Structures are given as C-alpha cells and as structure tokens.
Amino acid sequence: MSENQAVNDAFERLQRLLLTLRDGDRLAAREAARLTGLAETTCQSVLEGLAKAGHMSHEGGDQFVRVTAT
C-alpha cells in the first residue's frame, strides 16, 4: 500500500467516525488519532475546523462535542 493510500484510508476512517457522532457526543483528538491512525495534530486541526464551521464545540484542550449546526 502506498503512503498516499494509507493516508486516504486514515481520513476515510476519520470521516466514518465523525459521521457516527450525534449531538452531544464527545471526541478527543487523541482518541480520534488512536482510532484512525492519523497524527493527533491532524485530528486536532480537523476538529478545530469543524468547530469553526459550527459542527463541533471546542471544550478546551483536545476535547470536542458534536453540536447541531444552525
């Protein structure tokens, strides 16, 4: 498997994980990294982007909570 394919697979795992979250579910960047194989900093950046877009609430540190986008 190429490095690009491995990264794509990891992002697909992250996407599937995020799609399972319901309003109020919590996710830490370190847990997302453990479950997907991506770097914790990458997961942190993705979750921060989702918080900026209104899909997650940043609870501090690496903790995020799924919120219903308005």
C-alpha positions as CSV (number, residue, x, y, z in Angstrom):
1,M,0.0,0.0,0.0
2,S,1.4,3.4,-0.9
3,E,1.8,6.2,1.7
4,N,-0.9,8.2,-0.1
5,Q,-3.4,5.3,0.1
6,A,-2.6,4.8,3.8
7,V,-3.3,8.5,4.5
8,N,-6.5,8.3,2.4
9,D,-7.7,5.3,4.3
10,A,-7.0,7.0,7.6
11,F,-9.0,10.1,6.5
12,E,-11.8,7.8,5.5
13,R,-11.8,6.2,8.9
14,L,-11.9,9.7,10.5
15,Q,-14.8,10.6,8.2
16,R,-16.7,7.4,9.2
17,L,-16.0,8.2,12.9
18,L,-17.3,11.7,12.6
19,L,-20.4,10.6,10.8
20,T,-21.3,8.4,13.7
21,L,-21.3,11.2,16.2
22,R,-24.6,12.5,17.5
23,D,-25.5,15.8,19.1
24,G,-23.7,15.9,22.5
25,D,-21.2,13.1,21.7
26,R,-17.6,13.9,22.8
27,L,-14.4,13.2,20.9
28,A,-10.9,13.9,21.9
29,A,-8.2,14.5,19.2
30,R,-6.0,11.8,20.8
31,E,-8.9,9.3,20.7
32,A,-9.6,10.2,17.0
33,A,-5.9,9.7,16.3
34,R,-5.8,6.3,18.0
35,L,-8.9,5.1,16.1
36,T,-7.8,6.4,12.7
37,G,-4.1,6.2,12.6
38,L,-3.7,9.9,11.8
39,A,-1.5,12.1,13.8
40,E,-3.1,13.7,16.9
41,T,-2.2,17.2,15.5
42,T,-4.0,16.4,12.2
43,C,-7.1,15.2,14.1
44,Q,-6.9,18.4,16.3
45,S,-6.8,20.5,13.2
46,V,-9.8,18.8,11.6
47,L,-11.8,19.0,14.8
48,E,-10.9,22.7,15.2
49,G,-12.1,23.3,11.6
50,L,-15.4,21.6,12.4
51,A,-15.7,23.8,15.5
52,K,-15.2,26.9,13.4
53,A,-17.9,25.6,11.0
54,G,-20.3,25.2,13.8
55,H,-20.4,21.4,13.8
56,M,-18.4,20.8,17.0
57,S,-17.9,22.8,20.2
58,H,-14.3,23.1,21.4
59,E,-14.3,22.2,25.1
60,G,-10.7,23.0,25.6
61,G,-7.5,21.0,25.2
62,D,-8.3,18.3,22.7
63,Q,-12.0,17.8,23.7
64,F,-14.7,18.5,21.2
65,V,-18.5,18.0,21.4
66,R,-20.8,17.4,18.4
67,V,-23.4,20.1,18.1
68,T,-26.3,20.5,15.7
69,A,-25.2,23.2,13.1
70,T,-27.6,26.1,12.9
